[in-house]
Amino acid sequence: MNQENTVLERYSEGANERQDALCCPVDYQTDLLKILPDEVIEKDYGCGDPSRYVREDDVVLDLGSGSGKICYMAAQLVGEKGKVIGVDMNNDMLSLSRKYQEEMAEKLGNDRVQFLKGKIQDLALDVDAMETWLQSNPVTTVDDLSKLENWKLQQTGEAPLIADNSIDLVISNCVLNLVSDAEKQQLVNEIFRVVKPGGRIAISDIISDEFIPEHLKLDKDLWSGCISGAFQEQEMLEMFHDACFIAVSYDKWSDAPWQVVEGIEFRSATLTAIKREQTDCIDKGHAVIYRGPFSFVIDDEGHEFPRGERMAVCERTFNVLGNEPYKEDFIGVIPAQEKEPKVWCAPAGTKRPATETKGARHSINTENSSCC
């Protein structure tokens, strides 16, 4: 089975006529749907709403942008200084999403949405540019194929479709499961490549509670229907963690499965994560206190945080723990007078004595800071 061709055919059908089997019920932010064309809404297929993670001024990348619905929703949230890029390989879906660009630019106040043709597992390859090149350089011999490969290497190196470290937020809605198993790690690595240090991801997708047997993966209807290509629930977390994302977690998790096939439960979930800052660990005297309720926690870099203890951290770790999704769980201790900066990452279990933090400012979430 050629999984890619099967998916392209299924979604071409979905671009021309509504396919109810391609999506599961989702509560979208209805206020963001009001200005969208009916056709964009009707022919969108997904299992979550990653637009909820968009912030003002973000540069957002939507993988498998389809009809453009999530892109046009995100465009209302990024504001006039933000930008939204949709990437899709299906010509019919690209035609549908681009059809309304001018109309939506007028409604939004500027043209802040762009749709590009590309594979989400190879975000460097500009497929439109490749197709243009092929018109003048058809591949009919082995030598021609070699020339094409050389062109691709040059294009992806000099003018990648999506540049390294260029995206604030990568989102996707029920698309990663359509990529072949052999290319899923490459897909995750590409997501990591394009996200800015400190940037985020919000991936809504279908996951399975068990690993999926091969005979189900060979079923073209189950594969193109976003079922048999699903990540196993723990596998998905591990793959993003292994790619060096931090704060990898399931922020949304559907209580009831969308489908059950041969006893395997398939449900919608939204995975979020952060790309760590690519900076040195500099010690300036910062500390954090883990609030609880667990006796201790360990972060993705191996730092240990016993409940209630002032633990030494470098400035980079301090900044990470002071933001989403950690900030509700930690109290930041900012030194009254910073130490002489030095390159240092606190070994696991290193405490910051209270004698070193006298007069420090305690960064506490305001919801929990009232006196009794």
DRENLO-803368 format. One record per residue: z, x, y of N, C-alpha, C in turn; residue in one letter. Coordinates in steps of 0.02 Angstrom, whole numbers, plus 50000, padded with zeros to 5 digits. Each point is the difference from the previous one (the first is absolute). Layout:
! DRENLO-803368
ZXYZXYZXYA
...
//
This chain:
! DRENLO-803368
500005004249940500004995850060500005004350062M
499524998950046500015003450064500444996050047N
500625002250009500494996150038499794999250073Q
499715005350029499814999650070499474994850012E
499484999849958499474995050008500274993049989N
500454999249951500294993549987500384997450061T
500385004550032500394998150059499534998250058V
499485004050011499534998650054499664993349990L
499804998449938499684993649986500484994250012E
500625000849977500494994550007500154998650074R
500065005350039500174999050071499404998150042Y
499405001649977499404997350033499984992549991S
500184997749941500044992849988500534996950046E
500565003750008500544997550042499824999950073G
499535004350022499785000050070499544994150014A
499684997449948499524994550009500314993249986N
500494999949955500334993749983500725001449981E
500464995950024500715000849989500165000749925R
500405005149982500215001249930500764999549997Q
500264994249980500734999050001500365004649951D
499675002149947500335004249950500145007150024A
499715001850058500095006950025500615000950043L
500394994850011500595000950043500574995749976C
500605001850023500584995849984500314997750066C
500414994850000500264997150062500405005150041P
499865000250066500335004650046500174996250064V
500605001150025500204997150064499835005050056D
499414999150029499795004450055500324997750065Y
500015004550049500254998350067499494995450033Q
500164993750001499504995050019499765000850072T
500445002650044499795000950070499435005050007D
499955004749951499465005050002499354997449972L
500024994249967499404997149970499624995550048L
500324998050054499724994850043499335001950030K
499905006350018499375001950032499485002649951I
500175000249936499535002649950499494994849980L
499375002049990499494995349976500194997249931P
499844993849988500184996749937499725003849940D
499395002650006499685003349943500385006349981E
500265003650049500395006149986500634998349962V
500324994550018500614997949966499844997549930I
499484995949994499834996849937499805005049947E
499665005450019499725004749952500405006549996K
500624999650020500465005749992500384999149934D
500135005749967500354999849935500555005150001Y
500624997849986500565004650001500604997449965G
500545003950002500614998049966500625001550042C
499905001950063500565001550045499765000150072G
500465001650044499835000350072500235006650030D
499615005449990500215006550027499965000450076P
499694995050032499975000150074500704999650031S
500494997849962500694999450025500305006950018R
499695005449977500275006750012499665003650058Y
499554996650033499625003050055500435000250063V
499955005550037500365000850064499505000950057R
500244998650059499585000850060499765007350006E
499385000950019499675006550010499825003649935D
500134997149943499835003149936499255001149993D
499815005349965499345000649971500094997949927V
499684994549981500104996949934499375000849958V
500095001849937499455000349953500124994949945L
499524995449991500054994949948499525001949944D
500275001349941499605001949943499754993849963L
499344999549992499714994149969500064994150047G
499705000550059500124995350054499674993249990S
499534999449952499744993549982499714996250059G
500214993850008499734995750053500225002250069S
500515004450004500255002350064500614996350025G
500274995549959500564995850024500615004250020K
500225004549956500595003950016499865004650059I
499395002750004499825004250057500064996250066C
499734994050001500024996050062500714997650015Y
500414999149950500704998450012500365006150029M
499885005849970500325006150023499785001750071A
499384998550017499745001650067500394996550055A
500284994149984500404996450050500675003350010Q
500235003949951500665003150003499985007050030L
499455003649991499965006950026499925000150075V
499754994650030499904999950072499385003650021G
499885000250066499375002750025499945007549991E
500555003549990499985007349990499955001949926K
500104995149956499985001449928499294999549973G
499945001349935499354999949967500094998049928K
499524996449973500014997949930499345001949968V
500045003349943499415002249963500024996749931I
499484996649982499944997249933499495003949960G
500175001549937499545003649956499874995649939V
499354999249984499824996149942499335002649973D
499874998949935499385002349969499514994349989M
500214993850010499584994349983499584997950061N
499345000449993499554998450056500094992950025N
500104995349955500074993050020500644998950040D
500555003149977500624999550037499965003450068M
499675005850002499915003550064499594995850048L
499484996849976499594995750042500414994250028S
500434997249957500434994450022500495002250053L
500345005549989500515002350049499685002250066S
499425003449996499665002350061499684994350038R
499844994749966499684994150031500394997350059K
500675000849996500424996950052500315005350048Y
499775006149996500305005350042499934998550075Q
499414998050020499894998750072500434994150023E
500014994749960500414994250017500745001850005E
500255003949952500705001849999500175005050056M
499535004450017500125004750055500094996150065A
499624994750008500074995950060500684996550002E
500214997549943500654996649997500585004950009K
499935006149974500545005050004500025003550067L
499465000150036499985003450065499675006849998G
499895002749940499615006149992499805000749926N
499555004849987499765001049932500435005349966D
500534997849967500485004649970499975000049924R
499504996749970499934999749928499335003049979V
500025004049948499415003449975499984999349924Q
499414998649972499934999449928499535005449975F
500235004049951499635005649974499864999149926L
499435002749978499844999549929500245006449965K
500434999149951500265005749964500414997849940G
500135004949957500424998849942500725001650019K
500474995749983500695001250020500315005849963I
499705002149944500245005949964499675006450025Q
499544999550047499685005850031499884998450074D
500535000450039499974998050070499665005150045L
499785005549971499635005050038499254998650000A
499754996749948499294998949992499764994050040L
499545001350047499694994850041499404997349961D
500084994249968499474997449957499404997750040V
500104997250059499424998250042499585006250017D
500345005450018499645006250015499645002749939A
500314999449942499695002349938499384995949984M
500044993450009499424995849986499425001550048E
500175001550062499495001950049499675006649979T
500405004849978499745006549978499554999149938W
500204995649955499624998949939499314996950013L
499944996350055499344997150016499485005450010Q
500215005750028499535005650011500045005249945S
500524999449958500105005049947500154996549934N
499524996449972500134996449938500165004849942P
500424997849956500215004149943499574998249940V
499565004649981499574998849941500045005749950T
500305005650020500075005749955500715002750002T
500145004549954500665003249999500115004150064V
499475003150025500055003850062500174995350058D
499704994150000500164995150053500734998049996D
500254999149940500704998249991500455005450027L
499825006249988500395005750026500005000050076S
499434998350030499964999750073500454994550027K
500014994449965500444994550021500735002149997L
500205003349947500695002249994500185005050055E
499535004450017500125004750055500064996450066N
499584994850010500054996050061500684996550005W
500224997349944500654996549999500575004850017K
499985006049973500525005050015500015001650074L
499405000950028499965001650072500254994250042Q
499774993949984500184994150039500754998749998Q
500305000249940500714998549994500435005450032T
499745006150002500375005550032499955000050075G
499404998550026499885000550072500114993450038E
499864994449968500044993550034500254994749952A
500625000749976500264995149952500024993050030P
499904995149957500024993050022500674998650034L
500555002049968500674999450029500305007050001I
500195002350059500245006950008500715000949973A
500175006249985500685001649979500504998050054D
500584997549979500574998950045499814996050062N
499614994749990499744996250057500244992750004S
500364997749949500174992949994500764999050005I
500214995350042500714998350005500244995749942D
499574995449979500194995349947499404998549956L
500075001349935499504997949951500244993649967V
499584994950000500164993749968499464998449948I
500164995749954499524997749951500264993549970S
499544995749982500204993449974499634998649935N
500325001749944499754998449933499335003349986C
499985006650011499375003749991500095006249957V
500585003350003500095006249963499914999049925L
500164994049976499924998649929499274999749977N
499534999950047499294999849983499705006949989L
500385005250017499775006949990500155002049928V
499535003749969500095002049931500635004149990S
500284999749941500615003849986499895007550011D
499405002449984499865007250007500005002250073A
499924995350046499965001750071500614997850041E
500494997149967500574997450037500415005650033K
500095005649966500385005450031499625002950060Q
499345000649994499605002250056500074995250058Q
500014993549985500094994950051500655001050039L
500555001049963500655000950032500005006550041V
499695005249974499975006350036499604999350065N
499474996049998499594998850060500404996250053E
500404995249977500434996450048500475004850034I
500295004549960500465005050029499635004550050F
499405001949983499625004650044499894997150069R
499834993650004499794997250064500594997750043V
500594998949970500584997650039500285005750042V
500184998450062500325004950043500705001849973K
500245006150011500705001449984500454995150038P
500454996949964500424994850030499684993149995G
499374999749977499654993649993500234996149939G
499764993849995500264995449949499434997049959R
500194997049944499534996149960500344993449981I
499594994949993500244993549976499454997249955A
500115000449935499494998349950500224993849962I
499664994550013500124993949961499525000049941S
500274999249940499585000449941500324996249942D
499624999549947500264997049938500265005749956I
500604999149972500305004849954500184996449935I
500065004049948500174997149934500685002549977S
500354996049960500655002249976499955004549939D
499415000149968499885004449943499335003650011E
499915005549964499355003350003499484995649965F
499395000150026499484995349979499585003149945I
499924996649943499615002849944499265000550018P
499665004449965499305001650016499554993949993E
500124995649951499544994449991500014995250060H
500564999750035500034995950061499645003450057L
500055006750003499645003750052499254999449992K
499764998949939499294999449988499724993050014L
500454995450015499794993150016499784999950074D
499354999250012499735000650068500274994650046K
500154994049974500274994750042500715001550021D
500405002649953500695001850017500015005950048L
499545004849991499995005850044499794998050071W
499434996750006499754998250066500444994650032S
500404996649959500464994950026500685002850020G
500045006650008500615003450025500594999649951C
499854999749936500534999449950500065006549959I
499515001549959500105005249951499975007150028S
499815000850063500035006650032500635001250038G
500494995549993500625000550038500415006249980A
500365002750049500505005249985500584996849962F
500285003749952500644998149973500525001250054Q
500524995850005500445000050059500335006750014E
500255003549949500315006550011499475005450013Q
499434999449967499455004750008499775000450073E
499974994350033499764999950069500485003850045M
500654998849992500495003650040499955007549988L
499945002049938499985007149983499385003450026E
499444996549999499385003150022500025001550075M
500284995550039500065001250072500535005250015F
500545000049962500525005150009499725006949982H
499625000449946499725006449979499495002750049D
499714995650040499525002150052500365002550062A
500675000249998500435002650054500154994950055C
499914993549986500274995050045500764999649990F
500354997950052500724998849995500154992750015I
500614998049988500224993050011499544995149964A
499785001949940499554995749961500414994349971V
499804993950016500404994349976499574993649999S
500254995249962499694993450001500374995750052Y
499674999050056500304996050053499944992549986D
499464998149968499904993049980499894999849924K
500254994749970499954999449927499984992649983W
499464997749970499934992949983500474998249943S
500394994950010500484997949949499644997749937D
499504995850009499634997349942499355003949991A
499815001449938499365003449989499424995750021P
499475003350023499394996450018499644997749937W
499965004549950499714998349936500395003549945Q
499974997249940500285003249940499445000249949V
499835006149979499455001049952500285003849940V
499974996949942500265003049938500735002450009E
500394996050035500705001550010500155004950056G
499495002950031500095004750055500024996150066I
500515001250040500064996550064499665004050055E
499574996650038499665003050057500244996450062F
500285003950047500284997050060499795003950062R
500064996850057499855003150064500605003850025S
499885005950028500525004050031499705003950058A
500425002050047499775004250055500405006550000T
499645005549990500315006650000499955003150069L
500555002750024500015003650064500235007149989T
499795004550043500195007049996499845003450066A
500245006250006499915004050060499735006949980I
499585002850042499795007049990500475004450040K
500355004449967500505004050034499685004450054R
500395001550051499785004550053499875006949970E
499475003250023499825006649975500295005350046Q
500665000050007500345004850044500545003649961T
500225005850028500535003849968500674996350005D
500445001549954500684997550003500395004550049C
500204997150056500365003750052500704997150006I
500505004349992500704997850007500235000750072D
500234994350029500275000050068500704996950001K
500284998849940500674997349997500054992649986G
499454996849981500004992849987500354998449934H
500244993949996500304997449938499854992649994A
500064997549939499944992849989500574997849954V
500184993650007500514997049957499694994049965I
500005000249934499744994449962500524994550000Y
499804993950020500464994450007500254997349933R
499615000249948500134996449938499494994449993G
500044995749950500584998749957500045004349937P
499495004049985500045004149940500445006050011F
500265002949946500455005850007499635006050028S
499365000749985499595005250031499264998349989F
499575003150040499274999349991499695006950007V
499395000749972499625006250005499314998350027I
499775003850051499354998550028499445003649962D
499384999250022499435002749964499965007650003D
500395003250044500005007350004500615003149967E
500404995749966500565002549962500655000450039G
500024997650063500635000050037500474994749973H
500635001749992500504995349974500434997450057E
500134993549999500394996950052500564995749970F
500605003049989500574996049977500204995050055P
500234994449979500214994850047500555002650047R
499904999250065500515001650050500075007350018G
499625004449970500065007250014499515002150055E
500235004850043499555002950050499605005549966R
499364998549989499585004749963499535003650048M
499965006549992499575004150043499264998749983A
499604999250053499284999049991499635003950054V
499385001949986499585003050051499764994550047C
499705002150055499774995150050499464995449972E
499565002749958499474996049972500294994449956R
500465001749955500314994949957500394995050042T
500345002450052500374995650044499534994750031F
499425002250023499534995450031499734995049949N
499885002249939499764995549948500514994649985V
500635002049991500524995249981500204995450058L
499795001850061500154995750057499484994650013G
499504999749957499464995050009499934995849937N
499574994950005499864995749942499725004349943E
500194998549939500434994449977500735002049991P
500205006050024500665002749986500544998250051Y
499804998350061500485000050055500584995149992K
499904994849960500544995249989500555003049956E
499845005349963500475002749951500375006350022D
499795002950057500295006350022500254999750072F
500545003650013500255001350067499805007150019I
499655000750055499795006650022500535003350044G
500155006449988500495003750039499615005450039V
499934998850064499615004550043500485004950034I
499915006549991500485004950027500064999550076P
500625000650024500125000050072499645005850033A
499995005649964499625005850023499645003049940Q
499345000150005499615002349943500135007349985E
500015001649936500075006949978499365003950015K
500055006549998499415004150005499534998349942E
499384997650014499564997849946499855005549950P
500024998249937499805004849948499654996249944K
499535003349968499664996949944500484999549941V
500134993849979500504998949947499964992849975W
499994999349936500034993349969500654999749961C
500404995150015500674999549970499944999349924A
500325004549962500034999149927500354993549983P
499834997249943500314993749979500765000650002A
500324995050031500734999850001500325003650058G
499615002650048500285003850056500304995250051T
500645000750014500344995750049500005003350068K
500064995950052500085002550068500734998450020R
500445005150002500714998650014500104996350066P
500504995750001500154996250061500145004650059A
500265006049985500145004850055499365002150035T
499434999449967499365001850031499684994250037E
500274994049993499664994250029500444996550052T
500525003450025500414996950052499574998650062K
500104994150028499644998150060499284998049988G
499794999849936499314998249984499874992750016A
499384998450013499794993150010499804997149932R
500284994149985499864996849936499484994650011H
499435001049968499454995350006500104994549948S
500224994150024500184994549955499574994050015I
499764996749948499624993850010500414995050039N
499724997150053500384995650045500264993849965T
499674997749948500234994049965500665001249966E
500165006449987500615001649963500525003850043N
499905000150067500405004550041500564996550040S
500094993649991500504996550040500715001849976S
500475000150047500705001549983500354993549979C
500515000949958500364994049977500644999150040C
//
